[in-house]
Amino acid sequence: MGLSEEGEQLVADTEESFAAAREEHPEFDGVEAVTGSKFGEAYGLSYSGDMRWDVMEELGFQMYGPAADMEPNQGFFADVSEEQVEVLDAEVAVLFPIGYTLEELEEDPLLSSLDVVEEDRAVLLPDDGDLVMAFSAGSPLSIDVVLDELPEQLAEAVENLD
């Protein structure tokens, strides 16, 4: 396509955006986190290769131990049974519904019983709006939207660790 220079600049700009977000939020460094979802009667957990987790890792978070110990069954995603839902109970979690409303996610008895949710250390993304769509899209433009909105919500969640 003859656009390698523009592509390289886009990569550099994205890396700079992440570096600026990490610099602005050093409190993220080393905090154990997860990104997960509820869909149908199942739950899921994101891993490296899924932009949702990759963003968190780029911001300085590390994968919550029990979640990291699970085996992804689709390369970048693991199904989580009701009996395993505790793997979402990290220091911080970003949770979002797929095919559900935010209210239904909030009312889920298993998710709402987790300490991370009860102690306001979970960022619950609404089922509509720019952030949840950008968080799932994985493009340079969507990363800009995520970095404009998500770090402040994550900072509030990390603040509740104290």
N, C-alpha and C positions, 0 to 999 in steps of 0.2 A: 504494500500500500504506500510505501515511501514515507511513512510517518514515524519512523523510529525515534527521531529527535524529540518529537512531541510526546511520544510514549515515555521516553526516558525522563522528560521534564515532569510528566504527570506522576510517575513513580517517586521522583525526588520531592515533589510538592506534598504528596501523601505521607511520605516518611517524615517530612518536616512538621506536618500537622500532628502526627502522633508524638513526635518529640516534644512539641510545644504543650500538648495535653499532659504528657508525663511530667514535664517540668512544672506545670501548673498544679498537678495533683500527685506529689511525691508520696502521699499517704496510701496510694494504691499499691505501691511496691510490696510484693510478697503476700498480700492479702489473699487468702484462699477463697475462690469463687467458682461458680458454675453458671452456665446458661442452659435453660431448660424450657420445655414446653409441655402443654397438655393438648392432646388431640384425641378425639373419640373417647374411648375409655382407657387410653394409655397415656404414658408420660414419656418424655424423651430428654436426652442429654446431648449437648453439642461438644465436639472435640476439635482439635486442630484440623484445618481444612474446611471448616465451616466458619464463614466470616463472623458469625455471632461470637464464637469463642476466640477466634483470631484477634478480633478487636479488643477483647478483654485482656488477652495476653500482651498485645502491643501496648496497652495502658499500664502494664506492670503487674496485673493479677496473676496468680498461679492457680492451677487446677486443684480443687479440693481433693485431698488424699483418697477417700473412698470412691469418688467419681473417677479419679485417674486410674484406680485399680480395676475399674470395669473394662470389659472388652467392647470396643465399638463394633456393632454388627453390620454397619454399612460404611465403614471407612472413617467417617467423620461424625457419626451419630450412633447413639445406643438407645435401644428401647429400654425403658425402665418400668418394671412391673409395680403394682401397688405395694407389694412386699419390699420393694427396693427403693421406695420414694425418698428414704432418708439420705440417699446420695445427693439429693438436691439441697440438703440442710448445711450448706457451707457458711463461712463467715458472711459472705455476700452472694446474692443470687439475682440474676436477671431472668424473669419468667414471663412467658407470653403465651397467649392462647392461639391455637390453630383450629379454626372452625367453631370457636366459642367466643363469647363476649368476655370483656374484662370482669364483669360482675359474676359470671359463671366461674371464672378462674378464681376470683376472690372467695367464692362460696365453696370451692372444692374442699371437702372435709380433710383430705390427706394433706394437701398443700397448706391449708390454713392452720394445721396443727404443728407445722415445722417451726422451730425456734427462729429461723431466719425470717419467716413471715411475721410471726407473733412479735418479734423485737424490731420490726421496721428496718430490717437489713436487706430486704428484697425489693428490687425495682420491678414492679408489675407493669408491663407495657400494655396499653389498650390494643384491642383487636383492629382498630382503624387508625388512621393518621400517618403522618410522614415518618415518625421515628420507627415504628414497628416494621414498616415496609422497607425503610432504608437499612435497618438492622439485619434484615434477611437478604437484601439484594446483592451485596458484595461488589459494588462498582466504586470507582473513585468518587463519583458524585454522591453516592449514598453514604460513603464514609464521611464526607463533609457534613452531611445532615446529622449523622450519629455523633460526631465529635462536637457539633454545636449544641446538642441536647442531652446526651447521655451522661457525660462526665459530672455534671452538677448533681444529677440524681444519684449517681454512684457515690459521690462525695457525701451526700446526706446519709446514705446507707452505711458507709464506712464510719461516719461520725457516731452512729448508733452502736458501734462495737464497744465503745467505752462505757 
